[in-house]
Amino acid sequence: MAKSTNLQRITYRLHAQREKLAPSIALRRNYLETTFLNQINSEKEAIQSHIQRLQPGVRRVYLQHRLERLNARAAKKAVGL
């Protein structure tokens, strides 16, 4: 009889802990997603300001290509939210 009581207490305690942790996991995920998007946006702005100062050439084409890839990645991530 004592074993089943202890098992019930342990099970109840685990369920209570799970209920407390679930919201914090969702908040952490949202934080990571917004941080990721903010990082992409800041990188895009840095590349755009750098592209405008460059002469036409290979480096400028590379940075424009990088910017297009970042835009596609940000759009893809925003759709996933």
C-alpha positions in Angstrom: 0.0 0.0 0.0 2.8 2.4 0.8 4.5 1.8 -2.6 1.4 2.8 -4.5 1.0 5.9 -2.4 4.6 6.9 -3.1 4.2 6.2 -6.8 1.1 8.4 -6.9 3.0 11.2 -5.2 5.9 11.0 -7.5 3.6 10.9 -10.6 1.6 13.9 -9.3 4.9 15.8 -8.7 6.1 15.1 -12.2 2.9 16.3 -13.7 3.0 19.5 -11.7 6.6 20.1 -12.8 5.7 19.5 -16.4 2.9 22.0 -16.2 5.3 24.6 -14.8 8.0 24.0 -17.5 5.7 23.9 -20.6 5.1 27.7 -20.7 8.8 28.5 -20.2 9.8 26.2 -23.1 7.3 28.0 -25.4 8.6 31.4 -24.3 12.2 30.3 -24.9 11.3 29.1 -28.4 9.6 32.4 -29.2 12.7 34.3 -27.9 15.1 32.2 -30.0 13.0 32.7 -33.2 12.7 36.5 -32.7 16.4 36.7 -31.9 17.2 34.8 -35.0 15.1 37.1 -37.2 16.6 40.2 -35.5 20.1 38.9 -36.3 19.2 38.4 -39.9 17.7 41.8 -40.2 20.7 43.5 -38.7 23.0 41.6 -41.0 20.9 42.6 -44.0 21.1 46.3 -43.0 24.9 46.1 -42.6 25.2 44.5 -46.0 22.9 47.0 -47.7 24.9 49.9 -46.3 28.2 48.3 -47.4 26.9 47.5 -50.9 26.0 51.2 -51.5 29.6 52.3 -50.9 31.2 49.7 -53.2 32.1 50.1 -56.8 30.4 47.6 -59.2 32.3 44.4 -59.3 32.7 41.0 -57.9 32.5 42.0 -54.2 29.3 43.9 -54.8 27.7 41.0 -56.7 28.7 38.7 -53.9 27.1 40.9 -51.2 24.0 41.3 -53.2 23.7 37.6 -53.6 24.2 37.2 -49.8 21.5 39.8 -49.2 19.1 37.8 -51.5 19.8 34.6 -49.6 19.2 36.4 -46.2 15.9 37.8 -47.5 14.8 34.3 -48.6 15.9 32.8 -45.3 14.0 35.5 -43.3 10.9 35.1 -45.4 11.0 31.3 -45.0 11.4 31.6 -41.2 8.7 34.2 -40.9 6.2 31.9 -42.7 7.2 29.1 -40.2 6.1 31.3 -37.2 
